[in-house]
């Protein structure tokens, strides 16, 4: 097995995931994932695909992620890892699909319109 690479996206975050045989190390932008994501919910979001497929100690994961905030980045990494695991073994797909990890979340920030304060918020209306 060589290196398997996959792409994960969420909002404006883009994560390039590289999966190879190893001991279970996860490195995000040249840092340990626990150091990069100090919040435990984000750490579990990143490791969820590996724990569901019982392969947390089978692979080393290297990730380069850019754009967005830390939550969007964590979910982009989760999608990328899930896609890489399916590319490695197609039998993982039903398990990951049932957990909702194979679907790319299409929600994006709505654009600001001219003549308005934000996307939907208007400037204050004055009748007189």
N, CA, C and O of each residue as an XYZ file, in Angstrom:
512
protein
N       0.836     -1.193      0.000
C       0.000      0.000      0.000
C       0.875      1.248      0.000
O       1.764      1.410      0.837
N       0.610      2.089     -0.923
C       1.290      3.375     -0.981
C       0.524      4.383     -0.131
O      -0.222      3.998      0.769
N       0.704      5.642     -0.405
C      -0.020      6.699      0.302
C      -1.339      6.949     -0.424
O      -1.362      7.128     -1.642
N      -2.430      6.961      0.329
C      -3.745      7.278     -0.221
C      -4.042      8.722      0.132
O      -3.930      9.119      1.292
N      -4.424      9.519     -0.878
C      -4.763     10.907     -0.581
C      -6.217     11.162     -0.942
O      -6.756     10.579     -1.884
N      -6.843     12.051     -0.167
C      -8.245     12.412     -0.374
C      -8.424     13.870      0.019
O      -7.585     14.466      0.694
N      -9.543     14.422     -0.426
C      -9.827     15.834     -0.179
C     -11.112     15.947      0.612
O     -12.088     15.254      0.325
N     -11.116     16.825      1.614
C     -12.326     17.093      2.392
C     -12.562     18.583      2.446
O     -11.626     19.365      2.607
N     -13.831     18.979      2.309
C     -14.158     20.406      2.358
C     -15.326     20.638      3.293
O     -16.184     19.773      3.469
N     -15.348     21.845      3.902
C     -16.464     22.284      4.725
C     -16.414     23.800      4.779
O     -15.399     24.367      5.181
N     -17.493     24.469      4.380
C     -17.527     25.926      4.246
C     -16.356     26.367      3.375
O     -16.321     26.009      2.198
N     -15.409     27.115      3.891
C     -14.267     27.525      3.076
C     -12.993     26.778      3.453
O     -11.917     27.121      2.964
N     -13.089     25.768      4.309
C     -11.928     24.991      4.724
C     -11.689     23.857      3.729
O     -12.626     23.181      3.305
N     -10.429     23.661      3.365
C     -10.040     22.582      2.454
C      -8.938     21.776      3.128
O      -7.914     22.323      3.534
N      -9.161     20.461      3.244
C      -8.196     19.585      3.908
C      -7.700     18.539      2.920
O      -8.500     17.828      2.311
N      -6.385     18.442      2.758
C      -5.775     17.384      1.964
C      -5.257     16.329      2.936
O      -4.402     16.610      3.776
N      -5.783     15.113      2.812
C      -5.499     14.046      3.765
C      -4.640     12.990      3.075
O      -4.956     12.546      1.971
N      -3.550     12.590      3.736
C      -2.661     11.548      3.237
C      -2.650     10.413      4.255
O      -2.268     10.605      5.410
N      -3.073      9.225      3.815
C      -3.240      8.067      4.702
C      -2.223      7.004      4.308
O      -2.116      6.652      3.134
N      -1.474      6.491      5.283
C      -0.541      5.401      5.013
C      -0.472      4.497      6.233
O      -0.855      4.889      7.335
N       0.022      3.281      6.022
C       0.156      2.330      7.125
C       1.068      2.905      8.189
O       2.087      3.523      7.881
N       0.695      2.696      9.450
C       1.511      3.239     10.531
C       0.998      2.821     11.886
O       0.432      1.741     12.051
N       1.206      3.701     12.863
C       0.882      3.375     14.254
C      -0.254      4.210     14.826
O      -0.578      4.070     16.005
N      -0.869      5.074     14.022
C      -2.000      5.859     14.521
C      -1.688      7.309     14.800
O      -2.435      7.972     15.520
N      -0.598      7.822     14.247
C      -0.253      9.234     14.436
C      -1.083     10.096     13.490
O      -1.247      9.765     12.315
N      -1.604     11.208     14.016
C      -2.344     12.158     13.197
C      -1.633     13.506     13.301
O      -1.513     14.075     14.386
N      -1.163     14.007     12.159
C      -0.420     15.259     12.114
C      -1.190     16.234     11.229
O      -1.498     15.932     10.076
N      -1.501     17.417     11.787
C      -2.230     18.450     11.056
C      -1.323     19.673     10.945
O      -0.939     20.260     11.956
N      -0.982     20.053      9.717
C      -0.105     21.205      9.457
C       1.171     21.148     10.304
O       1.536     22.124     10.959
N       1.834     20.003     10.281
C       3.101     19.761     10.987
C       2.997     19.865     12.505
O       4.005     20.080     13.179
N       1.782     19.715     13.057
C       1.574     19.671     14.505
C       0.734     18.442     14.832
O      -0.004     17.942     13.982
N       0.849     17.959     16.064
C      -0.033     16.887     16.503
C      -1.463     17.415     16.540
O      -1.694     18.572     16.891
N      -2.422     16.564     16.176
C      -3.806     17.040     16.085
C      -4.354     17.493     17.432
O      -5.239     18.348     17.469
N      -3.862     16.952     18.530
C      -4.326     17.386     19.855
C      -3.803     18.783     20.198
O      -4.428     19.519     20.962
N      -2.675     19.130     19.636
C      -2.138     20.475     19.822
C      -2.835     21.458     18.881
O      -3.089     22.603     19.258
N      -3.146     21.015     17.654
C      -3.788     21.892     16.674
C      -5.248     22.151     17.033
O      -5.744     23.265     16.862
N      -5.944     21.107     17.537
C      -7.333     21.234     17.983
C      -7.385     21.004     19.494
O      -7.513     19.859     19.929
N      -7.290     22.063     20.307
C      -7.258     21.875     21.758
C      -8.601     21.443     22.352
O      -8.638     20.932     23.471
N      -9.703     21.638     21.622
C     -11.034     21.305     22.133
C     -11.317     19.823     21.864
O     -11.109     19.340     20.751
N     -11.788     19.110     22.882
C     -11.961     17.654     22.764
C     -13.042     17.269     21.751
O     -12.931     16.224     21.110
N     -14.083     18.089     21.594
C     -15.122     17.749     20.609
C     -14.558     17.772     19.190
O     -14.951     16.961     18.351
N     -13.638     18.697     18.921
C     -13.005     18.737     17.605
C     -12.060     17.555     17.413
O     -11.947     17.018     16.311
N     -11.385     17.152     18.483
C     -10.496     15.989     18.403
C     -11.293     14.719     18.091
O     -10.859     13.891     17.290
N     -12.464     14.569     18.730
C     -13.288     13.386     18.451
C     -13.869     13.450     17.044
O     -14.050     12.417     16.399
N     -14.163     14.657     16.564
C     -14.654     14.819     15.191
C     -13.607     14.365     14.184
O     -13.945     13.739     13.180
N     -12.352     14.672     14.441
C     -11.264     14.289     13.541
C     -11.055     12.774     13.555
O     -10.830     12.179     12.501
N     -11.126     12.143     14.726
C     -10.818     10.710     14.838
C     -12.035      9.803     14.644
O     -11.888      8.581     14.637
N     -13.227     10.372     14.488
C     -14.445      9.567     14.383
C     -14.417      8.542     13.247
O     -14.789      7.392     13.482
N     -13.994      8.898     12.020
C     -13.978      7.882     10.964
C     -13.041      6.711     11.278
O     -13.343      5.563     10.954
N     -11.912      7.007     11.906
C     -10.962      5.947     12.244
C     -11.509      5.037     13.341
O     -11.331      3.820     13.286
N     -12.178      5.629     14.342
C     -12.705      4.813     15.433
C     -13.898      3.969     14.983
O     -14.077      2.850     15.464
N     -14.716      4.493     14.063
C     -15.863      3.717     13.575
C     -15.441      2.496     12.770
O     -16.108      1.462     12.806
N     -14.332      2.615     12.043
C     -13.856      1.496     11.226
C     -12.811      0.645     11.963
O     -12.198     -0.239     11.365
N     -12.613      0.909     13.246
C     -11.660      0.167     14.081
C     -10.257      0.156     13.475
O      -9.578     -0.871     13.494
N      -9.829      1.290     12.943
C      -8.503      1.375     12.335
C      -7.706      2.552     12.894
O      -6.882      3.139     12.192
N      -7.951      2.893     14.154
C      -7.288      4.048     14.765
C      -5.786      3.839     14.909
O      -5.023      4.805     14.866
N      -5.350      2.591     15.080
C      -3.915      2.326     15.257
C      -3.280      1.717     14.011
O      -2.115      1.320     14.048
N      -4.027      1.638     12.904
C      -3.505      1.009     11.688
C      -2.854      2.001     10.727
O      -2.003      1.615      9.926
N      -3.244      3.281     10.798
C      -2.812      4.249      9.806
C      -2.168      5.471     10.449
O      -2.517      5.868     11.560
N      -1.222      6.052      9.725
C      -0.710      7.376     10.044
C      -1.397      8.354      9.102
O      -1.467      8.116      7.896
N      -1.903      9.451      9.650
C      -2.629     10.438      8.862
C      -1.854     11.750      8.889
O      -1.524     12.270      9.955
N      -1.571     12.273      7.705
C      -0.933     13.583      7.574
C      -1.910     14.489      6.838
O      -2.441     14.119      5.791
N      -2.146     15.676      7.386
C      -3.154     16.574      6.831
C      -2.550     17.956      6.637
O      -1.819     18.456      7.492
N      -2.870     18.572      5.486
C      -2.632     19.999      5.313
C      -3.999     20.632      5.124
O      -4.744     20.265      4.215
N      -4.320     21.576      5.979
C      -5.640     22.201      5.947
C      -5.471     23.710      5.936
O      -4.578     24.260      6.581
N      -6.362     24.377      5.178
C      -6.299     25.839      5.094
C      -7.700     26.382      4.914
O      -8.593     25.690      4.425
N      -7.882     27.632      5.315
C      -9.164     28.308      5.144
C     -10.134     27.988      6.254
O     -10.008     26.963      6.925
N     -11.111     28.872      6.451
C     -12.166     28.632      7.431
C     -11.689     28.740      8.864
O     -10.576     29.191      9.136
N     -12.554     28.319      9.779
C     -12.236     28.300     11.201
C     -11.889     26.898     11.643
O     -11.832     25.981     10.824
N     -11.655     26.722     12.944
C     -11.193     25.411     13.416
C     -12.284     24.346     13.326
O     -11.979     23.178     13.085
N     -13.550     24.725     13.516
C     -14.623     23.740     13.415
C     -14.783     23.258     11.982
O     -14.907     22.058     11.736
N     -14.781     24.183     11.046
C     -14.869     23.813      9.636
C     -13.679     22.977      9.205
O     -13.828     22.040      8.421
N     -12.496     23.308      9.713
C     -11.305     22.537      9.379
C     -11.399     21.120      9.927
O     -11.041     20.163      9.240
N     -11.880     20.980     11.167
C     -12.008     19.646     11.770
C     -12.987     18.786     10.981
O     -12.730     17.602     10.763
N     -14.107     19.364     10.550
C     -15.092     18.596      9.794
C     -14.592     18.285      8.388
O     -14.930     17.240      7.832
N     -13.788     19.179      7.803
C     -13.182     18.902      6.502
C     -12.192     17.742      6.606
O     -12.130     16.895      5.715
N     -11.428     17.704      7.683
C     -10.483     16.609      7.905
C     -11.232     15.298      8.086
O     -10.818     14.264      7.563
N     -12.339     15.340      8.830
C     -13.150     14.149      9.044
C     -13.653     13.575      7.717
O     -13.592     12.364      7.500
N     -14.143     14.432      6.841
C     -14.615     13.987      5.527
C     -13.474     13.428      4.693
O     -13.636     12.413      4.015
N     -12.325     14.081      4.738
C     -11.165     13.610      3.986
C     -10.689     12.242      4.454
O     -10.359     11.388      3.631
N     -10.649     12.024      5.765
C     -10.236     10.726      6.303
C     -11.241      9.651      5.904
O     -10.856      8.541      5.536
N     -12.535      9.981      5.977
C     -13.571      9.016      5.598
C     -13.430      8.618      4.128
O     -13.537      7.439      3.791
N     -13.190      9.595      3.259
C     -13.022      9.295      1.832
C     -11.783      8.448      1.586
O     -11.805      7.554      0.740
N     -10.699      8.717      2.316
C      -9.470      7.935      2.162
C      -9.671      6.499      2.635
O      -9.152      5.566      2.021
N     -10.422      6.316      3.724
C     -10.687      4.960      4.228
C     -11.534      4.162      3.243
O     -11.335      2.957      3.093
N     -12.474      4.819      2.570
C     -13.290      4.140      1.566
C     -12.446      3.778      0.351
O     -12.636      2.724     -0.256
N     -11.514      4.656      0.001
C     -10.616      4.349     -1.121
C      -9.715      3.164     -0.781
O      -9.374      2.368     -1.657
N      -9.332      3.048      0.480
C      -8.504      1.923      0.925
C      -9.313      0.627      0.934
O      -8.849     -0.405      0.448
N     -10.543      0.687      1.497
C     -11.378     -0.505      1.592
C     -12.837     -0.089      1.426
O     -13.380      0.621      2.272
N     -13.465     -0.524      0.350
C     -14.845     -0.117      0.042
C     -15.864     -0.659      1.040
O     -16.994     -0.173      1.089
N     -15.484     -1.655      1.833
C     -16.407     -2.214      2.825
C     -16.672     -1.244      3.976
O     -17.616     -1.439      4.742
N     -15.849     -0.202      4.106
C     -16.043      0.799      5.158
C     -17.170      1.773      4.837
O     -17.672      2.454      5.730
N     -17.572      1.844      3.565
C     -18.506      2.881      3.141
C     -19.867      2.822      3.846
O     -20.338      3.867      4.295
N     -20.530      1.656      3.969
C     -21.839      1.654      4.650
C     -21.778      2.135      6.106
O     -22.683      2.822      6.580
N     -20.710      1.769      6.800
C     -20.538      2.191      8.196
C     -20.391      3.701      8.296
O     -21.025      4.346      9.132
N     -19.545      4.258      7.430
C     -19.303      5.702      7.456
C     -20.513      6.477      6.938
O     -20.801      7.571      7.423
N     -21.221      5.922      5.960
C     -22.418      6.572      5.419
C     -23.513      6.637      6.490
O     -24.206      7.648      6.609
N     -23.668      5.567      7.265
C     -24.687      5.535      8.327
C     -24.402      6.575      9.403
O     -25.327      7.110     10.014
N     -23.125      6.861      9.637
C     -22.750      7.870     10.629
C     -22.795      9.283     10.055
O     -22.591     10.250     10.789
N     -23.062      9.418      8.744
C     -23.161     10.728      8.122
C     -21.823     11.356      7.791
O     -21.727     12.576      7.659
N     -20.783     10.535      7.653
C     -19.439     11.069      7.415
C     -19.053     11.113      5.942
O     -18.004     11.658      5.599
N     -19.882     10.549      5.066
C     -19.551     10.537      3.641
C     -20.192     11.687      2.875
O     -19.908     11.877      1.692
N     -21.049     12.449      3.532
C     -21.774     13.520      2.864
C     -21.054     14.847      3.063
O     -20.713     15.219      4.186
N     -20.827     15.553      1.964
C     -20.218     16.877      2.028
C     -21.310     17.868      2.405
O     -22.327     17.967      1.718
N     -21.102     18.597      3.489
C     -22.100     19.559      3.966
C     -22.115     20.763      3.031
O     -21.118     21.482      2.960
N     -23.221     21.011      2.302
C     -23.204     22.059      1.270
C     -23.444     23.465      1.791
O     -23.382     24.421      1.018
N     -23.717     23.618      3.088
C     -24.066     24.944      3.604
C     -22.875     25.891      3.555
O     -21.789     25.581      4.045
N     -23.103     27.049      2.954
C     -22.074     28.071      2.848
C     -22.647     29.384      3.368
O     -23.858     29.507      3.552
N     -21.786     30.353      3.602
C     -22.224     31.665      4.062
C     -22.908     32.378      2.899
O     -22.386     32.413      1.785
N     -24.072     32.940      3.169
C     -24.804     33.667      2.137
C     -24.113     34.999      1.875
O     -23.619     35.648      2.796
N     -24.087     35.396      0.601
C     -23.352     36.601      0.258
C     -24.092     37.854      0.701
O     -25.318     37.857      0.811
N     -23.335     38.919      0.955
C     -23.911     40.208      1.307
C     -24.469     40.851      0.051
O     -23.841     40.810     -1.007
N     -25.671     41.454      0.171
C     -26.291     42.139     -0.956
C     -26.068     43.647     -0.833
O     -25.965     44.183      0.270
N     -25.997     44.319     -1.981
C     -25.805     45.767     -1.966
C     -27.082     46.430     -1.458
O     -28.181     45.910     -1.650
N     -26.927     47.573     -0.813
C     -28.085     48.268     -0.257
C     -28.557     47.675      1.057
O     -29.575     48.104      1.600
N     -27.829     46.691      1.576
C     -28.174     46.073      2.854
C     -26.930     46.026      3.723
O     -25.802     46.128      3.242
N     -27.176     45.866      5.043
C     -26.077     45.831      5.998
C     -25.310     44.512      5.914
O     -24.079     44.502      5.917
N     -26.057     43.382      5.837
C     -25.468     42.051      5.710
C     -26.268     41.285      4.654
O     -26.899     41.895      3.791
N     -26.245     39.971      4.720
C     -26.947     39.176      3.719
C     -28.457     39.407      3.777
O     -29.112     39.550      2.744
N     -29.001     39.440      4.994
C     -30.443     39.629      5.139
C     -30.811     40.859      5.952
O     -31.914     41.388      5.817
N     -29.891     41.317      6.799
C     -30.167     42.470      7.640
C     -30.184     43.741      6.788
O     -29.303     43.961      5.956
N     -31.196     44.565      7.013
C     -31.325     45.797      6.246
C     -30.816     46.977      7.081
O     -30.642     46.872      8.295
N     -30.583     48.106      6.391
C     -30.309     49.335      7.114
C     -31.597     49.804      7.786
O     -32.694     49.471      7.337
N     -31.462     50.574      8.861
C     -32.645     51.028      9.584
C     -33.527     51.884      8.686
O     -33.053     52.778      7.985
N     -34.820     51.588      8.724
C     -35.792     52.283      7.885
C     -36.336     53.496      8.649
O     -36.744     53.398      9.807
N     -36.327     54.643      7.957
C     -36.888     55.854      8.557
C     -38.045     56.330      7.687
O     -37.862     56.651      6.513
N     -39.219     56.370      8.268
C     -40.402     56.755      7.499
C     -40.397     58.255      7.186
O     -40.838     58.665      6.113
N     -39.898     59.073      8.119
C     -39.841     60.541      7.901
C     -38.436     61.075      8.094
O     -38.207     62.276      7.951
